[in-house]
């Protein structure tokens, strides 16, 4: 085996990979359908980090477990409206839900 012929790994940025994936209409549709979930997750995580609160501290304020916050932030939970209200209160924030025309 010739050591000089080792193939180097090629790294691709997420944005480049995403553009390639979005060319597939089925992938693009699934991505659009999941957009509200990912937007909620992003907003919650950003608010928590901006407040300087750990998942554990947030969970304590909400009287829940850190695992519940982790599941929410990784997209592995489907939180109730009541849970989101408690979360907003624990983050000293206001929960606002809007329906926008397409």
Legacy VTK file of the C-alpha trace (Angstrom):
# vtk DataFile Version 3.0
C-alpha trace
ASCII
DATASET POLYDATA
POINTS 102 float
0.000 0.000 0.000
1.380 3.350 -1.044
1.105 5.848 1.835
1.268 8.757 -0.590
-2.011 7.778 -2.225
-4.207 8.290 0.854
-7.294 10.158 -0.182
-7.884 13.373 1.779
-11.328 14.035 3.202
-13.222 16.815 1.488
-15.240 19.063 3.769
-18.368 20.816 2.585
-19.975 23.739 4.389
-23.516 23.293 5.717
-24.775 26.083 3.454
-23.319 24.429 0.368
-24.781 21.067 1.381
-28.174 22.651 2.144
-28.309 24.305 -1.301
-27.636 20.935 -2.923
-30.323 19.232 -0.830
-32.897 21.942 -1.565
-32.728 21.148 -5.279
-34.766 18.033 -4.489
-38.444 19.165 -4.405
-39.360 16.578 -1.750
-36.552 17.740 0.543
-37.451 21.405 -0.030
-41.094 20.708 0.843
-40.183 18.801 4.019
-37.804 21.608 5.011
-40.529 24.235 4.563
-43.001 22.113 6.533
-40.596 21.882 9.488
-39.685 25.573 9.450
-42.084 26.594 12.272
-40.705 23.923 14.620
-37.099 24.908 13.953
-37.919 28.603 14.344
-39.458 27.989 17.777
-36.457 25.924 18.839
-34.043 28.605 17.621
-35.911 31.410 19.394
-36.112 29.492 22.675
-32.452 28.515 22.623
-31.370 32.054 21.710
-33.497 33.562 24.505
-32.093 31.116 27.083
-28.494 31.772 26.050
-29.049 35.541 25.895
-30.337 35.425 29.487
-27.263 33.414 30.489
-29.387 30.557 31.815
-28.363 26.913 31.551
-30.853 24.234 30.584
-30.699 22.973 34.164
-31.459 26.414 35.656
-34.325 26.950 33.198
-35.743 23.553 34.099
-35.564 24.426 37.806
-37.421 27.701 37.191
-40.104 25.781 35.266
-40.260 22.961 37.834
-39.371 20.373 35.223
-36.296 18.302 34.366
-33.302 19.421 32.341
-33.992 16.516 29.971
-37.303 18.156 28.990
-35.461 21.333 27.986
-32.833 19.324 26.109
-35.504 17.383 24.191
-37.205 20.653 23.282
-33.993 22.295 22.063
-32.997 19.281 19.973
-36.410 18.988 18.321
-37.308 15.749 20.084
-40.345 17.134 21.892
-43.714 18.510 20.907
-44.392 21.023 23.686
-47.890 21.986 24.721
-49.017 25.585 24.717
-49.035 25.443 28.520
-45.383 24.316 28.529
-44.448 27.165 26.174
-46.251 29.651 28.442
-44.303 28.397 31.458
-41.094 28.563 29.468
-41.753 32.161 28.407
-42.489 33.118 32.009
-39.288 31.415 33.220
-37.325 33.371 30.588
-39.083 36.581 31.661
-40.481 36.818 28.135
-43.834 37.089 26.423
-45.150 34.266 24.249
-46.617 35.514 20.982
-48.130 33.312 18.317
-49.005 34.753 14.915
-50.515 33.412 11.744
-49.215 35.239 8.708
-50.667 35.181 5.200
-48.593 33.349 2.632
LINES 1 103
102 0 1 2 3 4 5 6 7 8 9 10 11 12 13 14 15 16 17 18 19 20 21 22 23 24 25 26 27 28 29 30 31 32 33 34 35 36 37 38 39 40 41 42 43 44 45 46 47 48 49 50 51 52 53 54 55 56 57 58 59 60 61 62 63 64 65 66 67 68 69 70 71 72 73 74 75 76 77 78 79 80 81 82 83 84 85 86 87 88 89 90 91 92 93 94 95 96 97 98 99 100 101
